[in-house]
Each structure stands twice: as structure tokens, then as C-alpha cells.
Amino acid sequence: MFYEKAISAWREGTAYSRVQLVVQYFQSVEGFTEAEVIRKLPGTSNDDKSPLDWIMKLFGLFSGSDPFYAVIAYRNFKPIYYD
């Protein structure tokens, strides 16, 4: 992050409060699915069972010593019907 450009809620927040902030952003904008939170904390199992685990390991993003947080929501697209 660029410290001087980040909002104070992000700069002064904890990891948990930052995740909640992103979840609230998705909830406040119409047209997104319910946000899913993924947490990978140091010392937890790293079985490589999910595609996310495999990708993170491939890029070296999860060494086991740093926490990883992701908030995922999908855009709900309404079908357009043409007459």
C-alpha cells in the first residue's frame, strides 16, 4: 500500500478489521454475491487440496510464516433478453 494514499481505517486497522472493511464494501454495492473470506494463517494445515493453495504455492505466496487473507465476491449479471 501507499501509506499516504490509504484511508485511515486501512492504515490503522488490524488484519481482521481490513477484511471486514472489504466485506462491507461488497455488501454496500448492489449486484455482488455474498463475500467469501479465505484466511490462511501460519501454522495451519497446507494440504494443497484447493486450487487456491496450489496457485499460492506456485507463486511462492504462502511460505507458512505470513498470514494470507482474500475476500471474494462475484458480480451478479442479469441476463439481457432481446425481443
N, C-alpha and C positions, 0 to 999 in steps of 0.2 A: 504494500500500500504506500501511497504518497501521504505521509503523515499530515502535512499541511492541507491536503485536499479532502481527507476523510472526515466524515461527520463525527462529532464528539461522542455519540453513542457507540460508534465503532472503535474510536481511539481509546476510550476509557472503559469499554466493556470487557467482559470475560468471554471466553470461548462460548459458553452456554448462552450468554445474552446476545452475542453476534448471530448465533444460529437462530435464536428466537426472532431477532430483528428481520432476518431474511425470510423466515416463515411468515411473519406478519406482512411483509411486502407482498408476498404471493397471495395472502388472504385478502389484502385490501384492493387488489386489482382483479376485476371481473374477467373470467374466461380462462382461469387456470385450474388444474386439478388440485386436490389436496396435496400439500407439500409432504414429501417423504424425507426424513432426516437419516443420514448414514453417518455413523460415528465409528472410527477405528482408533482405539486408544492403546497406548503402549502396554504390553503385557497381555493383550487379549489374543485369542486364537487367530492365526493367519493361515487358514487351511487352503487358500487359493481355490475355494469352491465356487465363488461367484465370478462373473466376468469382470466386475469392478476390481476384485482382488488381483486378478491376473493382469489387468491393464496397469494398475498401480505398481505392481512388482516389475513389469516390463519396463516402465519408465523410471523406476527407482524412487517412486513417490512414497513408498511405505517401507521404511527401514526397520520399523518396530520401535523406534525411540521417540518419534514425534506423533502427536495426535493428528488425525485427519477428519475433517468434517465436510459433508456435502449436503446441500438442500436441493432436492429435485422436484420439479413440478412440470407438468406438461400443459401446453396450450390446448384448450378445448376448441376444436374447429367445428363450426356449424356447417353442415352441408348446404351448398347453394343449389337450389333447384331451378332449372330454367324451363319456362313454358314453351 
